[in-house]
Amino acid sequence: MKKGVPITRIMTKNLITLSLEDDLATAERLFKKHRIRHIPVTSGAQIRGMLSYTDLMRISFADALHENEIDDSVYDMFTIEQIMANNVISVTSQNTVREVAEQLAKKEFHALPVVDDGILSGIVTTTDLINYFLENC
C-alpha cells in the first residue's frame, strides 16, 4: 500500500447536504434515495454539523419497528439542529488516507467532513476507507 495517499483520492466530492432549515423527513428521504448514512449540514458552503441515519433512528423508536423503518411521527418534534452532531471534527484535503483512518479508529463516529479554508469540499467515511483498503491490500 502506498504511503502518503491524499484523502482526496477516496473522499466523496459530489455531496448531498442539508441546511438547518430542512426538516427531518427531507433528511430521511435523502438517506434512503442516495443510500447513504451521513449528511453534512451546511450554511452556504460552511459546515454546521453532521447528521447520521443513526441520529434519526435514535429519535424515532426504530427499535420497536422493523429494521430500517422509521416512525416519522416524531419528526415534527425535532429540528435537524437539535439532533445533528454540532462539534464536528474535520480533516483537510491535505490529510492522508492513513491520517484519516487513524482519526476514525480513535473516535466513535464514522464520517469526517473534508474542510479547506472553512469551506466543505468533501466527506470521507469508514466505508470509503474499507473500500480503499480492499482495493489496495
C-alpha positions in Angstrom: 0.0 0.0 0.0 1.3 3.5 -0.9 2.2 5.9 1.9 1.0 9.5 1.8 -2.1 9.0 -0.4 -4.2 12.1 -0.1 -7.7 11.7 1.2 -9.0 13.5 -2.0 -8.4 10.2 -3.8 -11.2 8.4 -1.9 -13.5 11.2 -0.5 -16.9 11.9 -1.9 -16.8 15.2 -3.7 -20.4 15.4 -5.1 -22.0 16.0 -1.7 -25.6 15.6 -0.6 -26.1 18.3 2.1 -28.8 19.6 4.3 -29.4 23.1 5.6 -30.6 24.0 9.1 -34.0 24.9 7.5 -34.6 21.4 6.1 -36.8 19.1 8.0 -36.1 15.5 9.2 -38.5 14.0 6.7 -36.3 15.5 4.0 -33.3 14.1 5.6 -34.8 10.6 5.7 -35.7 10.8 2.0 -32.1 11.8 1.1 -30.7 9.0 3.2 -32.9 6.4 1.5 -32.7 7.8 -2.0 -28.9 8.0 -2.1 -28.3 5.0 0.1 -26.0 7.0 2.4 -25.6 7.1 6.2 -24.1 10.6 6.8 -25.1 14.0 5.5 -23.2 17.3 6.3 -25.4 20.1 7.4 -24.3 23.4 5.9 -24.9 27.1 5.9 -23.8 28.1 2.4 -20.5 26.2 1.9 -19.7 26.2 5.6 -20.3 23.1 7.7 -22.5 23.5 10.7 -22.9 19.9 11.7 -23.3 16.3 10.7 -26.5 14.2 10.6 -26.4 10.4 10.5 -29.1 7.9 9.8 -28.4 6.6 13.3 -29.4 10.0 14.7 -32.8 9.6 13.0 -33.2 6.1 14.3 -32.5 7.2 17.9 -35.4 9.6 18.0 -37.9 7.5 16.1 -38.4 4.5 18.2 -36.8 2.4 15.5 -36.1 -0.5 17.8 -39.8 -1.0 18.1 -40.2 -1.3 14.3 -38.8 -3.5 11.6 -35.1 -2.8 10.7 -34.7 0.4 8.6 -38.3 1.5 9.2 -38.6 4.8 10.9 -41.6 6.1 12.8 -41.6 9.6 11.3 -44.3 11.0 13.6 -41.6 12.3 15.9 -40.0 14.4 13.1 -42.3 17.3 13.9 -41.0 17.5 17.5 -37.3 18.0 16.5 -35.2 20.1 14.1 -32.1 19.0 12.3 -30.1 21.3 14.6 -31.4 19.6 17.7 -30.2 16.1 16.6 -27.2 16.7 14.4 -23.6 16.4 15.8 -22.6 20.1 16.4 -18.9 19.9 17.3 -17.8 18.2 14.1 -14.2 17.2 13.8 -13.0 17.7 10.3 -9.9 17.0 8.1 -8.4 18.9 5.2 -7.7 17.7 1.7 -4.0 17.7 2.7 -4.6 14.8 5.1 -3.6 11.4 4.0 -5.7 8.2 4.0 -3.7 6.9 6.9 -4.2 10.0 9.0 -8.0 9.9 8.4 -8.1 6.2 9.2 -6.3 6.9 12.5 -8.8 9.6 13.3 -11.8 7.4 12.6 -10.3 4.5 14.5 -9.9 6.6 17.7 -13.4 8.2 17.6 -17.0 7.0 17.9 -18.2 8.3 14.5 -17.9 7.0 11.0 -17.6 10.1 8.8 -15.5 13.2 8.6 -16.1 16.3 6.6 -13.2 17.5 4.5 -12.9 21.2 5.0 -10.4 23.6 3.4 -10.3 27.3 4.4 -13.7 26.9 6.2 -15.4 25.5 3.0 -16.8 22.0 2.9 -15.1 20.2 0.0 -16.0 16.5 0.7 -16.8 13.8 3.1 -14.9 10.6 3.9 -16.5 7.6 5.6 -15.3 4.4 7.1 -16.9 2.7 4.0 -14.6 4.8 1.8 -11.6 3.6 3.8 -12.6 0.0 3.8 -13.1 0.0 0.0 -9.7 1.7 -0.4 -8.0 -0.9 1.7 -9.8 -3.8 -0.1 -8.6 -2.4 -3.4 -5.0 -1.9 -2.2 -4.3 -4.9 0.1 
